[in-house]
Amino acid sequence: MSLSNKISNILGTKLPNWLIDQLVRRANEGGQSVRDNDNILFLANKTAWVRLVSSIDIVNPSDISYFQNALGPTITNAEDLAKQFVLFGGTSKYLNQNSYQQRAGLGQGGSYGTLGSDEVKQFGFRPMPGITSVTIDTQGTLGSLRLATVSFKC
């Protein structure tokens, strides 16, 4: 049965088909008597999350060589430094197609000592940077602008 002709929004116009399909899918997912892991994740995972990605490209050859010495041969392209340090659940590495690997352990590729052996000798092992809080406020006359304040610890 098609609901698109029977349901209308508050303005009295027909709802788009993609919205009707989403409502039907959510009703079916929520009405299951036996739930698998995917269903539980779909229904219970309603928390917010934040991913902070830099858009900087390193183009200066001396900067690239500095980071190659500090971080190893993983920095070869201008955008590699931003991909290696994504603030998402701590500090994660970009793998491919929105897939990330969280850093763990000690040493150059781990959670502690991400700056390389020289900085570890000078400052000791330091925890990885991470986002501590995010505040989003509406601004403007109609609240159409948003101001995001991201706090992180390095």
N, C-alpha and C positions, 0 to 999 in steps of 0.2 A: 504494500500500500504506500503510495506516495504522500508524504506529509506536506510537500511544498505548497500545495494549494489550500491546505487547511490551517496552517500556522502563519501568523503574521507578526511583525514586530510592533513596537509601541506606536510607530507612525502609521500603521495600517497597510504597509506595503509588503509584498511577498518576500520571504527570506530567501537568500541564495541557496542553491542546492548543496554547496560544500558545507554550509552551516547545518543544514538539515542532516546531512550524512554524518557530521561530527556528533550531533546530538543523539542520533540513533546508535552510533558506535559506543558512545559513553554510557548510554542506557543499557546496552547489551553487556558491556564490560562490568558495570556495577551490579548487574543482576545475576551474575553467575553464582551458583551455590558452591562449587568447588573451584578454588582459586590456585593457579600456579604462580611461580615467581614473577613472571612478566605481568600478570594481572595485579598482583600485590604492589609491584613497583609503579604501575600505571595509576592505581587508586591512592596509594599512601605517600607517594613522593611529591608532596606539595610544597616543599621548602624552596626558598630562593637560593640562588648561587650566583657567584660573580667570577668572571674570567677577565683578567687584565692583560692585554697583549700590546706590546710596543709596536709602533709602526716605523721605527727608525732603521735606516740602512747605513752601515758603516762603509764609507767609500774611501777614506784616507788610508793609504797603504800602511802607514806607521801604526794606526789604530788597529788594523786587521792583524798585523804581526804581534802587537802587544797582547791582544786577546788570544791569538793562537799560542803564544808562549804561556799564558796564564791558564787557558782552558783546554789546550791540546788541539789536535787536528780537526776537531768538529766544526771549527769556524773557517769556512772556505769561501762562502758567498757573502754579499753585503747584508742579506737579511737573516743570516744564520744565528747571530747573537740574540736577536729578538725571538727567534723560534726556540732557542735553547733555554730561555728563561721566561716562561709564561707563568704569571701568578694565578694559579688555579689549584686549590687544595694544597697550598704550600707553593713550591716551585716545580713546575712540570716542564717536560720537553715535548715539543710538537713532533709527532711522528709522520702522519699523513691523513688527509681527508678528515679533519677535526678529531683526530685520535691523539691522545696525550698519554705520556708515561710520567708518573710522579717520581721525583727524585727520592732516593732512600740510601742510607748508609753513610760511611765516611769516605773521604777522598775526593778526587777531582770531579767525578760525575755524580756524587752523592748529595745528600741533604746538608751535610756538614763539610765545609772545605770547598765550596763551589768556586772560590776565587783563585784556587791554585795553591801550590806548595809554598811559594814565597809569602803570601799573605797568611797562611796557616802558621808558618814559622814566626812571623811578626806578631800576629794577633791571637793565635790559637784557633781551635775549632769554633766556629760561630754557626748558629742555626741558620737555615735558609730563610730568605725573605718571604713574607706572606701578608695577605690582606687581613687587617684586623677588624675593619668595619666599613660599611657603605651607608651613606645617607642620601636620599633622593628627595628633593623638595620641588614643588611646583612653583613657578614664577610667572609673571606677566598678568595682564588684566584678566584673561580667561583661563589661566593656568595651563596654557599651551606650551610653555617653555619649562624645561626641567633642568635643575642644577644638581649634579651628582658630586658628592664629596667622598673620595676614596682615601681611607687611612691604611697605611701599610707600615710594617716594621722591617728594617734591614739591618 
